[in-house]
Every structure is written in structure tokens, then in C-alpha cells.
Amino acid sequence: MIDQVRPADLAAWFAQNPEAAPVLLDVREPWELQTASVAPQGFTLVAIPMNEIPARLSELEEGQRIACLCHHGARSQRVAAFLSQNGFAELANVAGGIDAWSAQHDPSVPRY
């Protein structure tokens, strides 16, 4: 099962396993990253567009705790499911995506 984590609860989700490297996987397109992006605070930000995930899977490692982020949460949920099917165990979907991040957690992130 993929955890659904609100942006405000992401740090606590990462902290549930302090041994695992915290990674926020942003699966949006490059133009979306240019429009609005999060600042990595206590986690590594990895940006791989959703359609490139299969070819770039080797950039992610076992032992990472990976939270997936997109615009509203649909693409990131699909990526989290794909990662789960490929052996990754500690996964979450950032519920509401970067739109919720801006609305609920960090209003300095532009909405689009």
C-alpha cells in the first residue's frame, strides 16, 4: 500500500525511518519545475519526469524512503505504484501534489 501524505506531514513521514535516505521524487515535466518547485529541506530532491522513470530507475536506490510529487497527486500515485512493483518498499504519494504544497504548507511556491 502506498501511504498518502499531506505536505505538512512529509517531514514526520520521512522521520518514521531515520535509517532510510529521505527523497522527494518530483515527477513533473521540466516546464512545471520552472514554474513552481519546492526547496529541499531535510530531504534530497530528485526530478525525473514520469515518462522517464522506467529508463532512469537506476537513479533511485533501495534503502531510500521515497515520496512522489506531481501537480495534484495522480501522476505521482502512478509512479509510486510502479516503484512498488519494482521492489521499492518505503513509498508515499504527496496528497494534492505541489498545488496542496503551496496551499497548505508553503505559500511562497507559486500555484499554476
C-alpha positions in Angstrom: 0.0 0.0 0.0 1.2 3.5 -0.8 1.0 6.0 2.0 -0.9 9.2 1.3 1.0 12.1 3.0 -0.1 15.7 3.2 2.7 18.2 2.5 2.7 19.4 6.1 3.2 15.8 7.3 6.1 14.9 5.0 8.9 15.5 7.5 7.2 13.3 10.0 6.7 10.5 7.4 10.4 10.7 6.5 11.3 10.6 10.2 9.5 7.3 10.7 12.7 5.5 9.4 15.7 7.6 10.2 18.0 5.0 8.6 16.5 5.5 5.2 17.6 8.4 3.0 14.7 10.8 2.5 14.0 11.5 -1.2 11.3 13.7 -2.7 10.8 12.4 -6.2 9.3 15.2 -8.4 7.8 13.5 -11.5 6.5 16.7 -13.2 7.7 18.0 -16.5 10.6 20.4 -16.7 8.4 23.4 -17.5 6.4 22.6 -14.4 9.6 22.6 -12.3 10.5 26.0 -13.7 7.0 27.3 -12.8 6.9 26.0 -9.2 9.4 23.9 -7.2 10.0 23.0 -3.6 13.2 23.8 -1.7 14.8 20.6 -0.3 14.7 20.8 3.5 15.8 17.7 5.2 15.4 15.6 2.1 17.1 15.1 -1.3 15.0 16.5 -4.3 15.2 14.2 -7.4 13.4 15.4 -10.5 12.6 12.7 -13.1 9.6 13.3 -15.4 7.0 10.5 -15.1 7.6 9.2 -18.6 11.4 8.8 -18.0 11.1 6.8 -14.7 11.4 3.3 -16.3 14.6 4.3 -18.2 16.1 6.1 -15.2 15.1 3.7 -12.4 18.8 3.1 -11.6 19.0 6.7 -10.3 16.9 5.6 -7.3 18.2 3.2 -4.7 16.9 0.6 -2.3 17.1 2.0 1.2 15.6 5.3 0.2 12.3 6.5 1.6 10.7 8.0 -1.5 7.8 10.4 -1.5 6.5 11.1 -5.0 5.2 14.6 -6.0 3.4 15.9 -9.1 0.9 18.7 -9.7 -2.2 17.3 -8.0 -1.2 13.7 -7.0 -2.4 11.5 -9.8 0.9 11.1 -11.8 2.9 10.7 -8.6 0.5 8.0 -7.4 1.1 6.0 -10.6 4.8 6.4 -10.2 4.7 5.2 -6.6 2.7 2.2 -7.8 5.3 1.5 -10.5 8.1 1.8 -8.0 6.3 -0.6 -5.6 6.0 -3.1 -8.4 9.8 -2.8 -9.0 10.9 -3.6 -5.4 10.8 -0.2 -3.7 9.2 -0.6 -0.3 9.1 2.7 1.5 6.9 4.9 -0.7 4.4 7.7 -0.3 2.4 9.9 -2.6 2.2 13.6 -1.6 -1.5 14.0 -1.5 -2.7 17.0 -3.5 0.7 17.5 -5.1 2.6 20.8 -5.4 -0.8 22.5 -5.5 -1.5 21.4 -2.0 2.1 22.1 -1.0 1.5 25.7 -1.9 -2.0 26.0 -0.5 -1.3 24.1 2.8 2.4 24.2 3.5 4.4 26.9 1.7 2.5 29.8 0.1 5.8 31.1 -1.5 5.5 28.2 -4.0 3.5 29.5 -7.0 0.3 27.8 -8.0 -0.5 27.0 -11.6 
